Amino acid sequence: MPPPPAGKLETPVSSPVNLRYAWYVVFALTAIYMLSFVDRQILGLLVAPMKRDLGLSDTKVGLLQGLAFGVFYTLVGLPLGRLADTRNRRNLIAAGVVAWSFFTSSCSVARSFFTLFLARMGVGVGEATLSPSAYSLISDYFPKDRLGTAISVYYMGVFFGSSLSLLVTGAVLDALSHTPFLTLPLLGTIPAWRVVFLVVGLPGALFALLVYTVREPLRRDLLRTANNQTAALSFRDSWIEIGRRAKSVAGLSIGAVFQAAPTYAITFWIPTFLQRTHHWTPGHSGRALAAILLTFGCAGMYAGGKLSDYWQRNGVPEGPLRVGVICGIGTLLLVTPATLFADPSWTLALLCPGMFFLALPMGVSAAALQHIFPNQVRGLVSSFLLFVLNLGGLSIGPLMPGLLNDHLFHNEKMIGPSIALTVGGSAVLMSIAFWYAIAPYRRDYRLMEQQAAS
């Protein structure tokens, strides 16, 4: 058993938490998170025109959708997480909003795979600056037995953003289906699909202003020294704290990777599957998937948060890990076979309950880390979780179906089986990872309780 962390925790004595304002903070951050996913998911309905105009393969499309974000995390994600622990979190989020919106708009002028890849790397700044700061802010506004639900609601921005991206992109493409080129000031005559990047990138400045309606709260659960001073943890000290909880962090991170992989595989490739296999229009396929994500995805995420908080109130701290195991089983049984049917009605019928189960642990995985770390480390460990999740899940999910199509089946019409193989393998590995982490997480949670009581 690793030694308990040095020092003790202290939460500042202040007026009772204003839950009404706390929920406003969650909704404001959710709206910003939604915008980041609109910008991230925009490629899902642009596969066909991008392949045609830029000469891309399915493998390259998968790299643009996933690995471009993972590369950014490799370079700067962890240092930005450290800034969330030591600097004003609100200002960090505002800077990220402006940056990712600029890079989304710049995708409209990319002329090759390489330049589009670089622009997509820049879009990744959104997640790198936003979520570590948001998790830390929310954990300072909510008590432990409500944190799972609060972060799950914030995480609904994933499905709100994905759905809005599908709806907006599909509507624009359908509206411009008979106008393949547009002439714009400064840009000249450009393909209509490039206009979509401008449409979704420009509102970023307004959302940056929304950030400043959120107050920077007092930091709670600060690690203090033996003489009752707030501990100033160095970058090395923070990694020591993470190392003390290595098994919990590893289990949660790996579980999150294999939860994210099928999520991204579905959101990125289902529109293409419906268009290639069933000849649906971009607008039709986008609306169908958006409806499923908004209803069943959000319902599952909320249910996962409520279930985790219920276990938290009843002395079961490893509730988030249990939610993850349930997710893996439901995903394997429902989502895996969804793309193997000749009738699209069966695909949609299985995706509805399947997305409910797949979404269960998305918020509570992030909340779980907040429970076992002092405030000074939460931004860094959240960045580490997102680093692993994006480098792994966001790379595997979009990339694997394209790889299987190009190098196993050699047939773009086989996108359905390619998605099924990606989802099924991920579901099994997800359940194993979350189950493995239950015992060490329970131990680390108890150690934090002892530290707070000392």
Secondary structure, DSSP 4 states (H G I P E B T S, - for coil): -PPPPSSEEEPPP-SPP-HHHHHHHHHHHHHHHHHHHHHHHGGGG-HHHHHHHHT--HHHHHIIIIIHHHHHIIIIIHHHHHHHHHS-HHHHHHHHHHHHHHHHHHGGG--SHHHHHHHHHHHTHHHHHHHHHHHHHHHHHS-HHHHHHHHHHHHTHHHHHHHHHHHHHHHHHHHTTT--EEEETTTEEEEHHHHHHHHHHTTHHHHHHHHTTS--PPPPSEEE-TTSPBP---HHHHHHHHHHTHHHHHHHHHHHHHHHHHHHHHHHHHHHHHHHHH---HHHHHHHHHHHIIIIIHHHHHHHHHHHHHHHHTT-TTHHHHHHHHHHHHIIIIIGGGGG-SSHHHHHHHHHHHHHHHHTTHHHHHHHHHHTS-HHHHHHHHHHHHHHHHHHHHHHHHHHHHHHIIIII--GGGHHHHHHHHHHHHHHHHHHHHHHHHHHHHHHHHHHHHHHH-
